[in-house]
Amino acid sequence: MSRLRFSGIMPANLLPFTADLAIDEPAYRRHLRWLADTRGVTGIVANGHAAEVSSLDREERRRALAIALDEVGGRCPVVAGVYADGTAEAVALARDAQAEGAAGLLVFPPTLFMWGARAKPDMVLRHFAEIAARVDLPIIVFEYPPASGIGYAPETLARLAEEIPQVAAVKDWSNDIVAFERNLRALRATGRPVAMLSSFTMSLMATFLLGADGAISGMGSVVADLQVELFEACQKGDLEGARRINDRLEPLVRVFYADPFVDMHNRMKEALALLGRIPAAHVRPPLTPIAAAEREAIRRALAAAGLEA
């Protein structure tokens, strides 16, 4: 098994679509190149929430990953999202990813877990153990907010790190700085080199200062360069510099993650379209295009962040 250690800024790519909602391969390849060309980007996550993975069928997921690997796989690791509600399906998707050449897996929690898996850690361990037994790739555990019902307890994250050697990182989207710190401390206490990758983009600076090893973020598809600068400033202890960068990011955080939260990646696509990085911000149902007034708010936020739109 690869001993790849995940760290630094790893954007979760957005996935451009054509007007008839097919994958826009030329636009996707340009987007991937922009990400890989960004100094300090250490990897890219394909088939994540940012790529509207829930709207992609199995063949489209294979194709989206294959394109990413073909375009940038020789320059940075490409991690494949494993988004499935059953263990057998998760294993199949993980095997697809390994066959294509992915550097690792980002394993989403099955929706079923919201009905009480937090109280049944052995069920969680079994799900990951089945995947690890069938696929020889490093695994990133996707941690959801505690309020979602599908977030794992700190003790469960520690057990995953201790009992499943392939677990190489946790993507922490707990959206709660107290929960984030508890998870971080639980992982560190295991003594295993399991990376803590923040997905708490609304408080990214705080998580970096607590000791996160990097980030996986859909917003990185828009501002990977600023996230790299923020991470590096925090790593150097340059608080004044980190605050300056954080102040640039804040208008975008506010507009991207406004209610309704479900539109966060629609808004990021609109930002890429406004910046001229993709032709249009088409999204697949059940997502819907954002209103003109919100598009204008994104334009203003980009300007406030010092980005041309």
Residue pairs with C-beta under 8 A, 6 or more apart in sequence:
1 136
1 137
1 138
1 165
1 166
2 103
2 104
2 137
2 138
3 138
4 77
4 103
4 104
4 138
4 168
5 168
5 193
5 195
6 42
6 43
6 77
6 79
6 104
6 138
6 140
6 168
6 169
6 195
6 197
6 213
6 214
7 42
7 195
7 197
7 213
7 214
8 40
8 41
8 42
8 43
8 213
8 214
8 228
8 231
9 40
9 41
9 42
9 214
9 215
9 217
9 220
9 224
9 227
9 228
9 231
10 41
10 42
10 43
10 44
10 45
10 79
10 197
10 214
10 215
10 216
10 217
10 220
11 35
11 41
11 44
11 45
11 216
11 217
11 218
11 220
11 221
11 224
11 227
12 44
12 45
12 48
12 49
12 50
12 51
12 81
12 216
12 217
12 218
12 220
12 221
13 28
13 31
13 32
13 35
13 44
13 45
13 46
13 48
13 50
13 51
13 68
13 221
14 31
14 50
14 51
14 218
14 221
14 265
14 268
14 269
14 272
14 278
15 23
15 28
15 50
15 51
15 52
15 56
15 64
16 23
16 24
16 27
16 28
16 31
16 269
16 272
16 278
16 279
16 280
16 282
17 23
17 24
17 282
17 283
17 284
18 24
18 282
19 280
19 282
21 282
21 284
23 60
23 63
23 64
23 67
24 278
24 279
24 282
25 67
27 278
27 279
28 64
28 67
29 67
29 71
30 277
30 278
31 221
31 272
31 277
31 278
32 44
32 67
32 68
32 71
32 72
33 71
33 72
34 277
35 41
35 44
35 72
35 220
35 221
35 224
36 44
36 71
36 72
36 75
36 76
38 224
38 225
38 228
39 225
39 228
40 224
40 225
40 228
40 229
40 231
40 232
41 76
41 220
41 224
41 228
42 76
42 77
42 214
43 76
43 77
43 78
43 79
43 103
44 68
44 72
44 76
44 77
44 78
44 79
45 78
45 79
45 80
45 81
45 106
45 216
46 64
46 65
46 68
46 78
46 79
46 80
46 81
46 102
47 53
47 56
47 61
47 64
47 65
47 80
47 81
47 82
47 83
48 81
48 83
48 106
48 216
48 218
49 81
49 218
49 265
50 218
50 221
50 265
50 268
51 64
51 81
52 265
52 283
52 284
52 287
53 61
53 81
53 83
54 83
55 284
55 285
55 287
56 64
58 92
58 93
58 96
61 80
61 81
61 93
61 96
62 96
62 100
65 78
65 80
65 96
65 97
65 100
65 102
66 100
68 78
69 78
69 100
69 101
69 102
72 78
73 101
73 103
77 103
77 104
78 101
78 102
78 103
79 102
79 103
79 104
79 105
79 106
79 140
80 93
80 94
80 96
80 97
80 100
80 102
80 104
80 105
80 106
81 105
81 106
81 108
82 90
82 93
82 94
82 97
82 105
82 106
82 107
82 108
82 131
83 93
83 108
84 90
84 92
84 93
84 108
84 110
85 110
85 111
85 112
86 110
87 110
87 126
87 127
87 130
87 131
90 107
90 110
90 127
90 130
90 131
91 130
91 131
91 134
91 135
94 105
94 107
94 131
94 134
94 135
94 137
95 134
95 135
97 105
97 135
97 137
98 135
98 136
98 137
102 137
103 137
103 138
104 137
104 138
104 139
104 140
104 168
105 131
105 135
105 137
105 138
105 139
105 140
106 140
106 142
106 171
106 216
107 128
107 131
107 139
107 140
107 141
107 142
108 142
109 117
109 124
109 142
109 144
109 150
109 151
109 152
110 117
110 127
110 150
111 150
113 123
113 124
113 149
113 150
114 148
114 149
114 150
115 149
116 149
117 123
117 124
117 150
117 152
118 146
118 149
118 150
118 151
118 152
118 153
118 156
121 152
121 153
121 155
121 156
121 159
124 152
124 156
124 160
125 156
125 159
125 160
125 163
125 164
128 139
128 141
128 160
128 164
128 167
129 163
129 164
131 139
132 139
132 164
132 165
132 166
132 167
136 166
137 166
138 166
138 167
138 168
138 169
139 164
139 166
139 167
139 168
139 169
140 168
140 169
140 170
140 171
140 197
140 216
141 152
141 157
141 160
141 167
141 169
141 170
141 171
142 171
142 173
143 151
143 152
143 157
143 170
143 171
143 172
143 173
143 174
143 183
144 150
144 151
144 152
144 173
144 174
145 151
145 173
145 174
145 175
145 176
145 179
146 174
146 176
146 179
151 174
151 179
152 160
154 182
154 183
154 185
154 186
155 186
157 170
157 183
157 186
157 187
158 186
158 187
158 189
158 190
160 167
161 167
161 170
161 187
161 190
161 192
161 194
162 190
162 192
167 194
168 193
168 194
168 195
169 194
169 195
169 196
169 197
169 213
170 183
170 187
170 194
170 195
170 196
170 197
171 197
171 199
171 216
172 180
172 183
172 184
172 196
172 197
172 198
172 199
172 200
172 207
172 212
173 199
173 200
174 180
174 183
174 200
175 200
175 202
176 200
177 200
177 203
177 206
177 207
177 210
180 198
180 200
180 207
180 210
181 210
183 196
184 196
184 210
184 211
184 212
187 194
187 196
188 211
195 213
195 214
196 211
196 212
196 213
197 212
197 213
197 214
197 215
197 216
198 204
198 207
198 208
198 212
198 214
198 215
198 216
198 217
199 215
199 216
199 217
200 206
200 207
201 215
201 217
201 218
201 219
201 253
201 257
202 253
202 257
204 215
204 217
204 227
204 230
204 246
204 249
205 230
205 234
205 242
205 243
205 246
207 215
208 215
208 230
208 231
208 234
208 235
208 242
209 234
209 242
214 231
215 227
215 231
217 227
218 264
218 265
218 268
219 227
219 252
219 253
219 256
219 268
220 227
221 268
221 272
222 252
222 256
222 268
222 271
222 272
222 275
223 249
223 252
223 305
223 307
226 245
226 248
226 249
226 305
227 249
229 241
229 245
230 242
230 245
230 246
230 249
233 239
233 241
233 242
233 245
234 242
248 304
248 305
248 306
249 305
251 300
251 301
251 304
251 305
252 271
252 301
252 302
252 305
254 301
255 267
255 294
255 297
255 298
255 301
256 264
256 267
256 268
256 271
256 298
256 301
257 264
262 287
263 287
263 290
263 294
265 283
265 287
266 281
266 283
266 287
266 288
266 289
266 290
267 290
267 294
267 298
269 278
269 281
269 282
269 283
270 281
270 290
270 294
270 295
270 298
271 298
271 301
271 302
271 309
272 278
272 281
273 279
273 280
273 281
274 295
274 298
274 299
274 302
274 309
275 302
275 307
275 308
275 309
281 289
281 290
282 289
283 289
298 309
299 309
302 308
302 309
303 309
